[in-house]
Amino acid sequence: MTHLELLDVSARLDQERDDQAACTLACRLVCLHAEAAHAVVVSRRGEAWCAIGADGDPGETAATLPHLCRPGAPDQVAGAQGWHVAQPVDEGGATVGWLVARWPTQAQARSGVDLLAAFARLVATRVVAPRLPCADPGLEEVLVGSSGLMHAVRQQLTLAARAPFPVLIRGESGCGKELAARAIHRLSARRHRRCAAINCAALPDDLVESELFGHVRGAFTGAATDRAGLFDDADGGTLFLDEVAELGARAQAKLLRVLQDGEVRRVGETQAHRVDVRVIAATNVALDRAVQAGTFRADLFYRLDVVRVHMPALRERREDIPQLTAHLWRDYAARVGCRARLDDSVVRALARHDWPGNVRELQNTLAALAVNAPVRGRVTLADLSTEWRARESNTAPGEADEPGGLDAARRAFDATFVREALCRAGGRPSAAARDLGLTRQGLTKLVRRLGLNPAAIGSRVP
C-alpha cells in the first residue's frame, strides 16, 4: 500500500463522524488492502472485551483476544483458522485498545503487520479508553440534581478524573467544591491511596507550610520532632487545597516548586525528596483577577489552572432544589427520628429563596427544620423560622406559586450587582461601596435587606 493510498484512507476515516463507523471502515480497509480474513478493533471493559468495529468472519478470533491483548503478549498467535496478529492502539501514551487481524497463512500475516500498525495509529483517536466508574451511582447521590448544569458538572468531573493533571475548582462558598474534589479522587486511578485536604485560609502561613511540606526537629519554636507533611501523607494519592487563594507568598513559591519538580523539602531541611501527588485546588476567588492584583503568582495560577471545573451556585439551578431538598430531608429526618413529610408549600418556599450560602445554607435550614418539626404528619410553613414566615408573608399572591416574579427578579439582580461590585473591589467593602455610589453603612444595610450573608461584605465572592 503506497503512501498516497494511506493518506486517502486517513482522509476517509476523518470524514466519518461516528467513532464506531470509523473503526468498522478501518477494519474493512485492512481486509481489503492487507487481504486479511477478519479484522476487529477491541477495547477492554473490566474482564470483558468490547468490539468497537469489525469486518469479515470472526471465526476463532474472539478466543485469541486474551492471549494477544495484554501487556507482554506475543505479536502473533497461531490457530486452526490461521494466524492472528494484534497491534496496540495507543492514545496519549496509554494503550486504549487493539487492532486484531487474522490471515490464512503465516507469510500473509508477516507481510500485513506493518500495514496493521499503520491502521492502528489511524484509529487511535476513535477508540474510547475504558472509562473509570463514571456511572458510579454514588456520584449522583453526592452531587444531587437532574438539571443540565449538574449533568455537565458530573461529566466534567469524570473527564477530570481520567486525566493526571492538576484541577482547579471554581465556585461560591458552600456550593460543593470539596465534594467535587473527593469525587474526582474516587473516580481516578489514585482512589486506593489517600485523599488529604487542607483549608489554606484556616491556618497562618508558617503553619500552612508545616502542614503541607512537613518540618524537621528544631526548624522553629515548638518543632520537637520531625513531622511529615500532607504531601508525604498523600504520596500516590490526591491533595485537596481549599481556598488556595489565601496562601501566602512563601507557601505559593514552595507549592510551585512541588508542581514543577515533583519534589518536597520540609521546613528546616536542605535535601528535597520526590513525591507523586495530584493537586486539586478550589477557590471562590477569581484567580486571574488575584494575579492582576498581585496577590497570587501568575506562574502558580497557570500550573493549577490546567483542568477547570465550575460548580454552579444553587440559585443557578433552582430546578434542582426540590430534588435536593427531598434528598437532604430524608437524611436529617432519619437522624432525629422524624417521620413527617414536607408540604408542597414549604418546598416552593425553599425554591424561591436565593440561597447566598448555597447548598450549605440549605443543609442548615433543613437540619434546623427537622429538629423543630413534628414527629409525624406534615411540615408546613408554620414550622419554618420567624424570618422565613416574615419573608413568605411579604410575598405577593401572584408570586406564591411561582419561583420567580418581578420582586424576586429584582432582588436577584440587586444581589448579583452587589456581589460583582465586591468582586471588582477585591472584597474591600469601602471600595465596593464607592463603586455602587453608597456609603459603607449603606452597603451593609443593602446586604442585609437582600438576605445575603453579612459575612459576604468582607468576602471575595466571584
N, C-alpha and C positions, 0 to 999 in steps of 0.2 A: 504494500500500500504506500503510495507516494505521499510526500509532504503536503502537496496541494489537496490530495484527496482527504487527508486527515484534517486540514483546515476546513474543507467543505463539511465534513462530519461535525466538527466543532460548531460551525455556524448553524447546522440543522438542529443540533441539541439546544443551542441558545434560543432558537425560535420556539421551543416547547416551554410553555409557561408552567405546566404541571410537572412536578418532580417525578412522579411515577411514570408519566408518559415519556419523559426524557430517558429514564432508566430502561424502560421497555424498548425504546428506539435504539439505545446503545447496545442492548443485547441482540436485537435483530441485526444490527450492522456488524457485530462481532461474528455472528453466524454467517453473514453474507461474505464479508471480506476475508475472514480467517478460516472459513469453511469448518466452523465448529458445529457439532451436532446439537449442542444445547449451551445456553449462557444464561446466567441469573445474577442479579445484584441482591445481596442479602445484608441484613443488619441484625444484630443480636438484641433480643429483648429478654433480659434475665437468662433463663435457661432455654428459651425458645428461639427459633430462627424465623425472621420475618423477610419474605421475598418482596422487594420493592418493585422489581421489574424482571421479566423473563421472556425467553423465546426458545422454541424447539421442544422436543420431547424430554421432560425432566429425567425419566429413567431412574437410575440409581444415584443421581447427583445429591439428592437430599441426605442419603445415608453417609455420604463422604464429607458433609459440611463439618461435623465435629472434629474430623481428622485434619481438615485443611484450614479452617478459620479459627485459629488460636495462635497465641504467641509461640514462636519456636517450631511451628508446624512445617512439614516438608512442602515444597512448592508443588509437587505433583503426587497424585495417588492413583494407583492402577486399580481398575475394576473390571467386572465382566463385560461391560459395555464400552470400555475404552479408558483413556487417560484423562484424569480430572486435574485441572490447574486452577489455582487461586491466586489473585493479586489483591493485596490490601488497598482499600480506598482510604486515603489519609486526608484529613482536613484540619488545618490549624495545628499540625504536628501530632494529631491523635488519630488512631485508626477508628473510623466510624462505620466501616462495613467492608465487604469483599465482593469482588467481581470474579465469579467462578465460571469456567467453561469446560466442556468435555469434547475430546476428539477421538475418533475411532482408533488411531494408532499413536504410538509414542513419537514418531517422526513428525506427524502433523502437530502434535502438542508442542514440541520443541520449536517448530517454525512459527507458531502462533503466540508464544509467550511475550515477545516484545510488543506486539500489537495489543495484546490483552492489557499489558501495563499502561500503554498509551490511553486506552479507553477507560481504565481505572482512574487516571488523572482527569479525564474529561468529565466524569460523573461525580467527582469528589464533592462539588458544591450542591449536588442534588440528593445526596444521601443524608438523611437526618440522623444525627447522633442519638444513641439510646438515651432517652430522657430520664433524668432523675425524677424521683417520685413527685412530680408536679401535681398529679391528680390525687395527692395525699389529702384525704378528706379533712385532716386536721387543719390544713391551710384555710379552708373556707370556714371552719369553726372558730379559728383565731381571728382572722380578718373577715368579719361578717359583713355581708352586703351583696346584693344581686344587681346593683347599678352598673352601668357601663364603666364608670370610673373605677370601681373596686375590681371589676373583672380585668381591666387594664393593669391595675396595680399588681394583682396576683400573677399576671403574665410577666410583668417586669421583674418581679421577684424570682420567678422561675428561671428566666433568662440570666439574671444576675447570679443566681446560684450556680449555674453551669460554667460561668467564667471565673478565672483565677484572679481577677483584678480587684483593686480597691473599689468600694462602693460608697457613694455619698447620698444620704437620705435627707431630703428637704421636707419641711412641713412645720406647721404651727405646733405649739406645745399641746400635748395631750391627744394628738391625732394617731398615735400608734407607731412611732418610729422605732422604738425598741422591739415591739412585736415583729415588725418587718425585718429588722436585723436578725433576730433569732430564727425567723422563718427561712431567711437566706442560708443561715448556718445549717439548719436542719435539713434543707434540701440539697446541700452541697456535698462534695466528696469528703469534706472535713467533719462531717456530722458525728463521727465516732470520737473526736477529740473535743477538748473543752472550748466553750464559748465564754470568754471573760468579758466583763463590762466595767466601765468606769464613767462617772459623771464628771467631766472636766471642770464644771462650774462649782462643784461642791467642795473642792479642796484648794488650798493655796498652791502657788507654783512649786515650791520646794517639795511639798508632799505629793503633788501630782507626778513629779519626776521620779520620786522614790517608788510610788505605786506602779508607774509604767515600766521603769527600767531597773528597779531594784537598787540596793546600795550595799556597800561593804562596811565592815565594822570600823567605827571611827570617822566615817565620812562627814558626819555632823553631830551636833549635840543630841544625845539620845540614841544614836545608832550603836547599840551594844553588841549586835551580832550581824553577820551577813544576812541579807534578805533578797530573795528572788523577786523580780517584778512581774507584772501581768504579761509582758511579752514572753517571759520564760514559761509562765504557767500555761499560756495559750499556744506554746510551740506545737506546730502541726495542726492547730485549730484556727479560731477566729477571735479577734479582739474588737469589741464594740466601743467606740469613743463617742459618748453622748455629749452634746453641747461642745463640740470640738472648737468652735469659735472662741471659747473662753480660755483656751490655752495661752500661757504667757509666751513671750518671745523666745526664751531659752528652751522651753519644752517644745515649741514648734520646730526649732532648729534641730533638736535631737530626734524628734519624730521624723523629720525629713531625711535625716541620715539613715534611719532604720529602713524607711521605704525605698531609699536609693540603693543601699548596700546590703540590706538584709542582716545587719549586724547591730548588736545592742552592747552598750557599755554602761555598766552600773555606775551610780553616783559614787565618786571617790575611787574609781578603778581606772587603770591605764590601759588594760587589754580589753578588746571587744571580742564577742563571740557571736556566732551565726545563729539565727532563729528563722523558722519558717512559719510566719503568721500572716493571715489575711486580715486586713484592716477594713472595718465598716465604720464610717463616721456619720453622725447625724447632727443637724443644726436647725434652729428656727430662725437663723440669720442668713441673709443673702450674702454668701461669702465673697462673691465678686465685688459687692459694694464695700465689704470689710477690707478687701485688698486695696480698693481705691482710697479708702480712708486711712490706710497704713496700719491697721490693727491686725492684719493677717498676712502672712507671707504668700506672695504670688506663686512661688515655686512649690510650696506645700499645697496650695489650693489645686494646682494642676495635677499634682501627684494623687490627691484624694478624689478629685472630680473626674474619674475615669468612667465608671458606670453610675449613672444618676437615676435615682428613684424619687418620685414626688408623691408624698402622702397627702391626699386631699383633706381639707377641713370638713367637719361634719355638716356645716351649712351648705357646702358644695354638693352634697349627696343626700339631700333631705329624704329622698325616696327610700333610703336605707334605714331611716330612723325607726319605723315600725318593726322591721325585722330585727334590728339591733336591740331595740327595747325588749322584744319578746325573748331574745336570747339571754340578755342580762337579767331580766326579771326571773326567769326560771332558776338561774343560779342563786341570786340573792334571796329569793323567797324560800328556796330549799334550805339555805343556811340558817334562816331564823325560824323555820318551821311554819311558814305561811303558805296557805293553800288558796289564797284569794286571787282573783283574776283582775287584770287591768281593764277598766271600762274603756270603750272606744273614745269617749271624750277626753280621757287622760292621754291616750296615745296621740290624738290630734293636737292636744295642747303641747305635748313634747315635740311634735313635728313642726310646730310653728316657731319654736324658740331658736335663736341664732346660735346658741352654744359656743360662746367665745372660748370656753375651756375644752371644747371638742368632746371626744369620747370619754375622757377622764371626768369631765363635768357631768355627763350623762350617767356615768357609773356611780358617782357620788350621790346624784339626785335619786336614782333608783334604790341605792342601798339605804338611804335615809327613809325613803318611802316604804321600803319593806319592813323597816323597824316599827314604823307608826301605823302600818296598815292593819286592818282586821285579819284575824286568823283565817276566816272563811268569807265567802261572798265575793263582792266586787269592790275594787278600789276606785273611788270616784274623785272628782275634782275637789270635793270637800276634804279629802285626805291629804291633799297637797299642802305645802307650806304656805304661810301667810303671804309671802312675796309672790308665789305662783298664783294664789287666788286673786290677789290685787291685780296682777298682770292680766288674768283672764277676764276680770270684771271690766277692765278698760278696753277690751277687745270689742270692736263694733260687731253687731249681729251678723252682718254680711260676711265678716271675716271668720266667724266662729267655726265654720265648716270647711274653710279653705286655708291651707298652709301658706297663704300669701296675703293679698290685699294691699291697698295703697299705703296704709300706715306701716305694714311690715316691710314693704319695698323701700319706703323712705328710711326706716330705721336701718335696714341692711346697707343702704347706700351710705348713710352717715357713718356707720360703724366701719365700713371699708375705707372711707375717706380718712377717718381718724387714724386707722392702722397704717395706711400708706404714708400719712404725714409723719407718724412716729418712726416709720422705717427710713424715710428720707432724712430724718434728723438723727439717725443712728441711735434711736432710743432716748434722746435728750428731750425731756418734756418742755423745757423753755424754748428750745429751737422749734419744736413741733407746734407749740402754741403760737409763736410768731408766724410760722408758715400758714396757720389756719386763721390768723387775724384775731386771736384770742389771748387772754391773759392766762397765766399758769393756773390760777384758780378756776377760770372759765373752762379750761381743758379738763380739769379734774371733775367738775360738775357734769360736763358733757359725757365723759367716760362713764360716770355713774348712771346718768339718765339713760344711756344706751344699753345699760345692763352688762357692760363689759367688766372684766375682772379689774379692780382698781390697781392690781399689780402691773397691769399692762402699760400703765403710764411710764414706768421705768424699764420696760422690757423692749426687746427689739423684734417685734412681730413682723414677718415679711408680708 
